[in-house]
Amino acid sequence: MIINWFIPEKGLSFSKLRQMCGLSPYNYNRHLASVWIRCLQLIPYLNSHGVRSLINDKHAKADIAIFLRRHDTRVLKILKNQKDMGAKIVVDLCVNFFDVTGLFPGGYGSTEKKSKQIRELMKHTDVVTCASDYIKKIAREYHSRVVYIPDSINYKHFRWRKEKKDFENSQLSAIWSGQSTKSVEVAELYPILKKCGVSLTIISNKKPDMPGPSNYIPWSNSTFPKNIIKGDICISPRRTDNTYDLGHSHFKIGVFMTQGVPALAAPLPSYKEVIEKTGGGKICETDREWELALDEVLEDRNRLWEWSQAAYEGMKEYSTESVTKKYVKLFQKLLDE
């Protein structure tokens, strides 16, 4: 079976393509997180199932062509050509581009242009894969065949784990990771952290502005796993007043939970999914709930250890090894039709 992945191609040389297809080590820092989460890290696992991957080879004949973060009108010609050569077409959606939200500070969101492009691609697609169940429900309004395949976490890369003694430090350390432009919700939560006597560590592409002191760690794919366990509890406040943010996957908290760092998170559907399934944290809907949750773990550090163990075990369902099997099952079903 041959899969042809079409991903953003800026700066890709032949040698880089070989690296990305698993023929030699590749630096994920060169790409959007969604690209390595939903494509690059899957490739070695797909290889083990006898599934060979190509990347952006528009002249190659493949069994299945997957379009990830390639949704503009220019790619439509490539998509149609792949279909004419016999490939089944998959459009992968890691965010909700259907609903027009406008752009938020930092430049993210969905525009009318992007929404129109996505809806046009739907007309030529055999199946749509989505990074969250929330996106799946919206996509069903535009396509008859939509599948939710969650973001995966590679346990071979995220191989560290919190130990019980790590939660016995005198001061509790909250930790957050993300693009600095999306740290505004963390800044809004900062007064509550300060009130509870909780320190803050931020892993990001650059140091964001905070109302007070915080520990900043530059993001790098190679150092990210070990830096994750420098925090005692992951925090992920997030806007819930728009359908763009509501569509986000669990990855922002899931990657922490995988290594035994429990999560306190906003009530996004995907966050609720992993926290309710694993029991590895708590959903906080209001400022008062954030404060009560922090007070709870400050008073009972054993609760953090209980959540830590639950998170570590529960997230195995979302491992890259497990999620790859979902892709292989879908691919085989497409080809059997």
C-alpha beads as a LAMMPS data file, in Angstrom:
LAMMPS data file: protein, C-alpha beads

337 atoms
336 bonds

1 atom types
1 bond types

-500.0 500.0 xlo xhi
-500.0 500.0 ylo yhi
-500.0 500.0 zlo zhi

Masses

1 110.0

Atoms # bond

1 1 1 0.000 0.000 0.000
2 1 1 1.302 3.449 -0.927
3 1 1 0.193 6.659 0.763
4 1 1 0.985 10.017 -0.804
5 1 1 0.957 12.773 1.817
6 1 1 0.493 16.346 0.641
7 1 1 1.725 18.777 3.288
8 1 1 3.007 22.390 3.206
9 1 1 6.057 22.192 0.976
10 1 1 7.983 25.404 1.607
11 1 1 11.713 24.717 1.856
12 1 1 11.518 20.980 1.219
13 1 1 14.483 19.504 -0.665
14 1 1 14.831 15.927 -1.935
15 1 1 17.069 15.011 1.001
16 1 1 14.482 16.354 3.429
17 1 1 11.771 14.327 1.728
18 1 1 13.875 11.189 2.242
19 1 1 14.271 12.063 5.902
20 1 1 10.562 12.669 6.335
21 1 1 9.709 9.306 4.799
22 1 1 11.710 7.598 7.535
23 1 1 14.867 6.892 5.562
24 1 1 16.986 8.985 7.935
25 1 1 16.430 11.121 11.089
26 1 1 14.376 14.268 10.606
27 1 1 14.052 17.456 12.627
28 1 1 10.373 18.146 13.305
29 1 1 11.163 21.733 14.289
30 1 1 10.968 22.642 10.616
31 1 1 7.217 22.082 10.466
32 1 1 3.913 23.056 11.998
33 1 1 3.105 20.883 15.003
34 1 1 -0.022 19.590 13.266
35 1 1 2.113 18.284 10.381
36 1 1 4.442 16.154 12.490
37 1 1 1.636 15.077 14.824
38 1 1 -0.728 13.930 12.063
39 1 1 1.812 12.847 9.438
40 1 1 5.551 12.667 10.067
41 1 1 5.561 10.741 13.332
42 1 1 3.099 8.233 11.865
43 1 1 5.332 7.251 8.945
44 1 1 7.723 4.854 10.759
45 1 1 4.746 3.110 12.389
46 1 1 2.944 2.858 9.045
47 1 1 6.117 1.335 7.579
48 1 1 5.920 -1.433 10.175
49 1 1 2.433 -2.265 8.851
50 1 1 3.681 -2.454 5.268
51 1 1 2.380 0.992 4.349
52 1 1 4.882 3.005 2.317
53 1 1 4.732 6.802 2.398
54 1 1 5.508 9.416 -0.228
55 1 1 5.431 13.155 0.380
56 1 1 4.267 15.791 -2.117
57 1 1 4.991 13.528 -5.101
58 1 1 2.292 14.871 -7.408
59 1 1 3.374 12.638 -10.312
60 1 1 3.390 9.363 -8.366
61 1 1 0.595 6.827 -8.526
62 1 1 -0.526 6.009 -5.004
63 1 1 -3.332 4.029 -3.432
64 1 1 -4.377 6.881 -1.158
65 1 1 -3.603 10.609 -1.222
66 1 1 -3.938 12.549 2.042
67 1 1 -4.130 16.338 2.078
68 1 1 -3.037 17.887 5.376
69 1 1 -2.794 21.662 5.752
70 1 1 -2.991 21.822 1.937
71 1 1 -6.428 23.270 1.331
72 1 1 -5.937 26.183 -1.059
73 1 1 -7.379 26.271 -4.567
74 1 1 -3.945 25.590 -6.115
75 1 1 -3.882 22.130 -4.577
76 1 1 -7.251 21.262 -6.089
77 1 1 -5.575 20.447 -9.407
78 1 1 -3.183 18.044 -7.645
79 1 1 -6.077 16.441 -5.794
80 1 1 -8.053 15.881 -9.000
81 1 1 -4.971 14.475 -10.744
82 1 1 -4.367 12.007 -7.906
83 1 1 -7.998 10.957 -8.131
84 1 1 -7.728 10.502 -11.906
85 1 1 -4.740 8.206 -11.340
86 1 1 -6.860 6.007 -9.106
87 1 1 -6.012 7.241 -5.608
88 1 1 -8.627 7.413 -2.888
89 1 1 -8.705 10.972 -1.513
90 1 1 -8.511 11.837 2.180
91 1 1 -8.689 15.399 3.496
92 1 1 -7.400 15.677 7.057
93 1 1 -8.694 18.488 9.258
94 1 1 -6.834 19.414 12.440
95 1 1 -8.925 22.562 13.046
96 1 1 -12.443 23.716 12.213
97 1 1 -12.225 25.789 9.056
98 1 1 -15.904 25.404 8.161
99 1 1 -17.248 28.078 10.508
100 1 1 -16.061 31.610 9.806
101 1 1 -14.765 33.078 13.069
102 1 1 -12.450 35.762 11.704
103 1 1 -8.879 36.068 12.893
104 1 1 -7.998 36.289 16.570
105 1 1 -4.920 38.057 18.004
106 1 1 -1.971 36.024 16.801
107 1 1 -3.461 35.431 13.356
108 1 1 -5.319 32.185 13.966
109 1 1 -8.964 31.499 13.166
110 1 1 -11.061 30.831 10.066
111 1 1 -11.865 33.214 7.240
112 1 1 -14.536 33.112 4.556
113 1 1 -11.834 32.342 1.981
114 1 1 -10.505 29.360 3.930
115 1 1 -14.007 28.051 4.589
116 1 1 -14.848 28.229 0.898
117 1 1 -11.635 26.372 -0.034
118 1 1 -12.377 23.562 2.410
119 1 1 -15.948 23.198 1.204
120 1 1 -14.722 22.973 -2.396
121 1 1 -12.291 20.167 -1.502
122 1 1 -15.131 18.257 0.144
123 1 1 -16.737 17.769 -3.279
124 1 1 -13.823 15.595 -4.444
125 1 1 -13.007 13.742 -1.219
126 1 1 -13.675 10.080 -0.439
127 1 1 -13.323 10.474 3.312
128 1 1 -12.583 13.277 5.781
129 1 1 -10.454 12.574 8.850
130 1 1 -10.669 14.909 11.840
131 1 1 -8.460 15.562 14.852
132 1 1 -11.396 15.948 17.223
133 1 1 -14.904 14.612 17.527
134 1 1 -16.145 18.207 17.559
135 1 1 -14.730 18.860 14.070
136 1 1 -16.196 15.547 12.929
137 1 1 -19.711 16.639 13.896
138 1 1 -19.364 19.881 11.931
139 1 1 -17.724 18.210 8.922
140 1 1 -20.672 15.817 8.652
141 1 1 -22.763 18.743 7.460
142 1 1 -20.533 18.950 4.378
143 1 1 -19.567 15.334 3.688
144 1 1 -21.266 11.971 4.145
145 1 1 -18.172 10.118 5.301
146 1 1 -16.230 11.593 8.200
147 1 1 -13.964 9.772 10.660
148 1 1 -12.497 10.983 13.941
149 1 1 -8.898 9.849 14.338
150 1 1 -7.324 11.521 17.385
151 1 1 -3.921 13.147 17.514
152 1 1 -1.368 10.607 18.675
153 1 1 1.513 10.837 21.099
154 1 1 4.705 8.937 20.361
155 1 1 5.698 7.095 23.542
156 1 1 9.155 6.451 22.092
157 1 1 9.789 10.203 22.006
158 1 1 7.720 11.236 25.035
159 1 1 9.374 8.591 27.169
160 1 1 9.863 10.410 30.481
161 1 1 7.614 10.005 33.500
162 1 1 6.881 11.859 36.717
163 1 1 7.658 10.003 39.934
164 1 1 5.785 10.189 43.223
165 1 1 8.578 12.106 44.952
166 1 1 8.347 14.820 42.262
167 1 1 5.014 15.953 43.709
168 1 1 6.396 16.459 47.212
169 1 1 8.172 19.787 46.574
170 1 1 7.166 22.624 48.874
171 1 1 5.905 24.804 46.000
172 1 1 3.550 23.560 43.308
173 1 1 4.702 24.275 39.755
174 1 1 2.133 24.799 36.997
175 1 1 3.328 24.351 33.413
176 1 1 1.923 25.460 30.038
177 1 1 3.141 25.011 26.478
178 1 1 2.039 26.684 23.262
179 1 1 2.672 29.476 20.795
180 1 1 3.427 32.718 22.637
181 1 1 0.650 34.485 20.704
182 1 1 -1.856 32.138 22.358
183 1 1 -0.725 32.770 25.931
184 1 1 -3.284 35.465 26.714
185 1 1 -5.517 33.009 28.595
186 1 1 -2.542 32.014 30.757
187 1 1 -1.910 35.673 31.562
188 1 1 -5.554 36.013 32.598
189 1 1 -5.186 32.992 34.897
190 1 1 -1.947 34.300 36.406
191 1 1 -3.583 36.201 39.334
192 1 1 -5.193 32.956 40.508
193 1 1 -1.864 31.109 40.324
194 1 1 -0.262 33.899 42.309
195 1 1 -3.052 33.905 44.894
196 1 1 -2.625 30.146 45.393
197 1 1 1.173 30.420 45.600
198 1 1 1.729 28.358 42.454
199 1 1 4.763 29.071 40.259
200 1 1 4.508 29.068 36.459
201 1 1 6.727 27.500 33.801
202 1 1 6.129 28.287 30.122
203 1 1 7.472 26.315 27.166
204 1 1 7.048 28.361 24.001
205 1 1 8.631 29.616 20.790
206 1 1 9.419 32.885 22.565
207 1 1 8.870 34.345 26.016
208 1 1 5.332 35.699 26.308
209 1 1 4.273 38.644 28.435
210 1 1 2.985 37.691 31.871
211 1 1 1.710 39.890 34.731
212 1 1 4.530 38.606 36.939
213 1 1 7.566 36.313 37.061
214 1 1 7.581 32.982 35.265
215 1 1 10.156 30.422 34.207
216 1 1 10.565 30.424 30.419
217 1 1 11.914 27.436 28.452
218 1 1 12.417 27.723 24.661
219 1 1 10.475 25.075 22.738
220 1 1 12.343 22.417 20.784
221 1 1 11.026 19.030 19.745
222 1 1 14.150 17.314 21.056
223 1 1 14.013 18.893 24.538
224 1 1 10.239 19.149 24.918
225 1 1 9.646 15.699 26.462
226 1 1 12.173 16.157 29.283
227 1 1 11.089 19.752 29.935
228 1 1 7.473 18.634 30.361
229 1 1 8.226 16.876 33.651
230 1 1 9.646 20.082 35.141
231 1 1 6.050 20.987 35.978
232 1 1 3.798 19.357 38.577
233 1 1 0.531 20.092 36.848
234 1 1 -0.307 21.131 33.295
235 1 1 -2.662 24.083 32.935
236 1 1 -4.573 24.769 29.754
237 1 1 -7.060 27.638 29.977
238 1 1 -8.687 28.224 26.593
239 1 1 -11.446 30.281 25.006
240 1 1 -14.718 28.406 24.656
241 1 1 -16.766 31.154 23.035
242 1 1 -16.023 30.230 19.412
243 1 1 -16.179 27.107 17.251
244 1 1 -12.545 27.385 16.160
245 1 1 -11.087 26.901 19.632
246 1 1 -13.755 24.347 20.534
247 1 1 -12.532 22.151 17.672
248 1 1 -8.970 21.806 18.928
249 1 1 -7.557 18.380 19.709
250 1 1 -6.438 17.041 23.074
251 1 1 -2.714 17.229 22.211
252 1 1 -1.861 20.332 24.254
253 1 1 -2.759 18.534 27.494
254 1 1 -2.434 14.954 26.268
255 1 1 1.301 15.220 25.743
256 1 1 1.734 16.176 29.410
257 1 1 -0.632 13.487 30.659
258 1 1 1.301 10.890 28.657
259 1 1 4.307 11.518 30.895
260 1 1 2.291 11.554 34.096
261 1 1 1.780 15.308 34.451
262 1 1 -1.905 15.757 35.403
263 1 1 -3.957 18.468 33.704
264 1 1 -6.291 21.249 34.761
265 1 1 -8.031 22.434 31.622
266 1 1 -10.804 24.517 30.098
267 1 1 -13.975 22.653 29.028
268 1 1 -13.028 22.040 25.395
269 1 1 -14.713 18.846 24.139
270 1 1 -11.383 17.116 23.415
271 1 1 -10.004 18.063 26.829
272 1 1 -13.118 16.670 28.490
273 1 1 -12.697 13.480 26.467
274 1 1 -9.196 12.622 27.680
275 1 1 -9.653 13.810 31.259
276 1 1 -12.948 11.944 31.691
277 1 1 -11.567 8.799 30.035
278 1 1 -8.350 8.712 32.026
279 1 1 -9.204 10.441 35.293
280 1 1 -5.887 12.244 34.927
281 1 1 -6.937 15.752 35.884
282 1 1 -9.885 18.097 36.166
283 1 1 -11.967 20.405 33.976
284 1 1 -12.261 23.998 35.225
285 1 1 -15.030 26.161 33.770
286 1 1 -14.822 29.271 35.968
287 1 1 -12.197 31.229 37.868
288 1 1 -13.646 29.836 41.080
289 1 1 -13.270 26.257 39.805
290 1 1 -9.640 26.936 38.847
291 1 1 -8.953 28.239 42.336
292 1 1 -10.717 25.327 44.038
293 1 1 -8.855 22.773 41.894
294 1 1 -5.490 24.314 42.737
295 1 1 -6.383 24.449 46.437
296 1 1 -7.386 20.784 46.276
297 1 1 -4.014 19.578 45.024
298 1 1 -2.121 21.973 47.268
299 1 1 -3.839 20.445 50.303
300 1 1 -3.546 16.848 49.089
301 1 1 -0.420 16.173 47.035
302 1 1 -1.355 12.497 46.892
303 1 1 -4.218 13.510 44.613
304 1 1 -1.634 14.654 42.052
305 1 1 0.077 11.269 42.201
306 1 1 -3.263 9.495 41.719
307 1 1 -4.038 11.678 38.706
308 1 1 -0.500 11.177 37.401
309 1 1 -0.807 7.401 37.340
310 1 1 -4.275 7.535 35.803
311 1 1 -3.124 9.936 33.086
312 1 1 -0.083 7.853 32.171
313 1 1 -2.058 4.628 31.841
314 1 1 -5.118 6.149 30.205
315 1 1 -3.253 8.007 27.475
316 1 1 -1.854 4.757 26.049
317 1 1 -5.069 4.593 24.010
318 1 1 -3.762 7.667 22.165
319 1 1 -0.243 6.393 21.554
320 1 1 1.062 6.669 17.988
321 1 1 1.331 2.895 17.881
322 1 1 -2.379 2.514 18.738
323 1 1 -3.640 5.361 16.556
324 1 1 -1.648 4.124 13.545
325 1 1 -3.777 0.975 13.613
326 1 1 -6.867 3.144 13.172
327 1 1 -5.327 4.665 10.040
328 1 1 -4.356 1.263 8.626
329 1 1 -7.879 -0.060 9.244
330 1 1 -9.384 2.971 7.460
331 1 1 -6.933 2.699 4.542
332 1 1 -7.660 -0.983 4.065
333 1 1 -11.398 -0.367 4.167
334 1 1 -11.077 2.314 1.485
335 1 1 -9.095 0.023 -0.792
336 1 1 -11.478 -2.905 -0.291
337 1 1 -14.436 -0.896 -1.582

Bonds

1 1 1 2
2 1 2 3
3 1 3 4
4 1 4 5
5 1 5 6
6 1 6 7
7 1 7 8
8 1 8 9
9 1 9 10
10 1 10 11
11 1 11 12
12 1 12 13
13 1 13 14
14 1 14 15
15 1 15 16
16 1 16 17
17 1 17 18
18 1 18 19
19 1 19 20
20 1 20 21
21 1 21 22
22 1 22 23
23 1 23 24
24 1 24 25
25 1 25 26
26 1 26 27
27 1 27 28
28 1 28 29
29 1 29 30
30 1 30 31
31 1 31 32
32 1 32 33
33 1 33 34
34 1 34 35
35 1 35 36
36 1 36 37
37 1 37 38
38 1 38 39
39 1 39 40
40 1 40 41
41 1 41 42
42 1 42 43
43 1 43 44
44 1 44 45
45 1 45 46
46 1 46 47
47 1 47 48
48 1 48 49
49 1 49 50
50 1 50 51
51 1 51 52
52 1 52 53
53 1 53 54
54 1 54 55
55 1 55 56
56 1 56 57
57 1 57 58
58 1 58 59
59 1 59 60
60 1 60 61
61 1 61 62
62 1 62 63
63 1 63 64
64 1 64 65
65 1 65 66
66 1 66 67
67 1 67 68
68 1 68 69
69 1 69 70
70 1 70 71
71 1 71 72
72 1 72 73
73 1 73 74
74 1 74 75
75 1 75 76
76 1 76 77
77 1 77 78
78 1 78 79
79 1 79 80
80 1 80 81
81 1 81 82
82 1 82 83
83 1 83 84
84 1 84 85
85 1 85 86
86 1 86 87
87 1 87 88
88 1 88 89
89 1 89 90
90 1 90 91
91 1 91 92
92 1 92 93
93 1 93 94
94 1 94 95
95 1 95 96
96 1 96 97
97 1 97 98
98 1 98 99
99 1 99 100
100 1 100 101
101 1 101 102
102 1 102 103
103 1 103 104
104 1 104 105
105 1 105 106
106 1 106 107
107 1 107 108
108 1 108 109
109 1 109 110
110 1 110 111
111 1 111 112
112 1 112 113
113 1 113 114
114 1 114 115
115 1 115 116
116 1 116 117
117 1 117 118
118 1 118 119
119 1 119 120
120 1 120 121
121 1 121 122
122 1 122 123
123 1 123 124
124 1 124 125
125 1 125 126
126 1 126 127
127 1 127 128
128 1 128 129
129 1 129 130
130 1 130 131
131 1 131 132
132 1 132 133
133 1 133 134
134 1 134 135
135 1 135 136
136 1 136 137
137 1 137 138
138 1 138 139
139 1 139 140
140 1 140 141
141 1 141 142
142 1 142 143
143 1 143 144
144 1 144 145
145 1 145 146
146 1 146 147
147 1 147 148
148 1 148 149
149 1 149 150
150 1 150 151
151 1 151 152
152 1 152 153
153 1 153 154
154 1 154 155
155 1 155 156
156 1 156 157
157 1 157 158
158 1 158 159
159 1 159 160
160 1 160 161
161 1 161 162
162 1 162 163
163 1 163 164
164 1 164 165
165 1 165 166
166 1 166 167
167 1 167 168
168 1 168 169
169 1 169 170
170 1 170 171
171 1 171 172
172 1 172 173
173 1 173 174
174 1 174 175
175 1 175 176
176 1 176 177
177 1 177 178
178 1 178 179
179 1 179 180
180 1 180 181
181 1 181 182
182 1 182 183
183 1 183 184
184 1 184 185
185 1 185 186
186 1 186 187
187 1 187 188
188 1 188 189
189 1 189 190
190 1 190 191
191 1 191 192
192 1 192 193
193 1 193 194
194 1 194 195
195 1 195 196
196 1 196 197
197 1 197 198
198 1 198 199
199 1 199 200
200 1 200 201
201 1 201 202
202 1 202 203
203 1 203 204
204 1 204 205
205 1 205 206
206 1 206 207
207 1 207 208
208 1 208 209
209 1 209 210
210 1 210 211
211 1 211 212
212 1 212 213
213 1 213 214
214 1 214 215
215 1 215 216
216 1 216 217
217 1 217 218
218 1 218 219
219 1 219 220
220 1 220 221
221 1 221 222
222 1 222 223
223 1 223 224
224 1 224 225
225 1 225 226
226 1 226 227
227 1 227 228
228 1 228 229
229 1 229 230
230 1 230 231
231 1 231 232
232 1 232 233
233 1 233 234
234 1 234 235
235 1 235 236
236 1 236 237
237 1 237 238
238 1 238 239
239 1 239 240
240 1 240 241
241 1 241 242
242 1 242 243
243 1 243 244
244 1 244 245
245 1 245 246
246 1 246 247
247 1 247 248
248 1 248 249
249 1 249 250
250 1 250 251
251 1 251 252
252 1 252 253
253 1 253 254
254 1 254 255
255 1 255 256
256 1 256 257
257 1 257 258
258 1 258 259
259 1 259 260
260 1 260 261
261 1 261 262
262 1 262 263
263 1 263 264
264 1 264 265
265 1 265 266
266 1 266 267
267 1 267 268
268 1 268 269
269 1 269 270
270 1 270 271
271 1 271 272
272 1 272 273
273 1 273 274
274 1 274 275
275 1 275 276
276 1 276 277
277 1 277 278
278 1 278 279
279 1 279 280
280 1 280 281
281 1 281 282
282 1 282 283
283 1 283 284
284 1 284 285
285 1 285 286
286 1 286 287
287 1 287 288
288 1 288 289
289 1 289 290
290 1 290 291
291 1 291 292
292 1 292 293
293 1 293 294
294 1 294 295
295 1 295 296
296 1 296 297
297 1 297 298
298 1 298 299
299 1 299 300
300 1 300 301
301 1 301 302
302 1 302 303
303 1 303 304
304 1 304 305
305 1 305 306
306 1 306 307
307 1 307 308
308 1 308 309
309 1 309 310
310 1 310 311
311 1 311 312
312 1 312 313
313 1 313 314
314 1 314 315
315 1 315 316
316 1 316 317
317 1 317 318
318 1 318 319
319 1 319 320
320 1 320 321
321 1 321 322
322 1 322 323
323 1 323 324
324 1 324 325
325 1 325 326
326 1 326 327
327 1 327 328
328 1 328 329
329 1 329 330
330 1 330 331
331 1 331 332
332 1 332 333
333 1 333 334
334 1 334 335
335 1 335 336
336 1 336 337
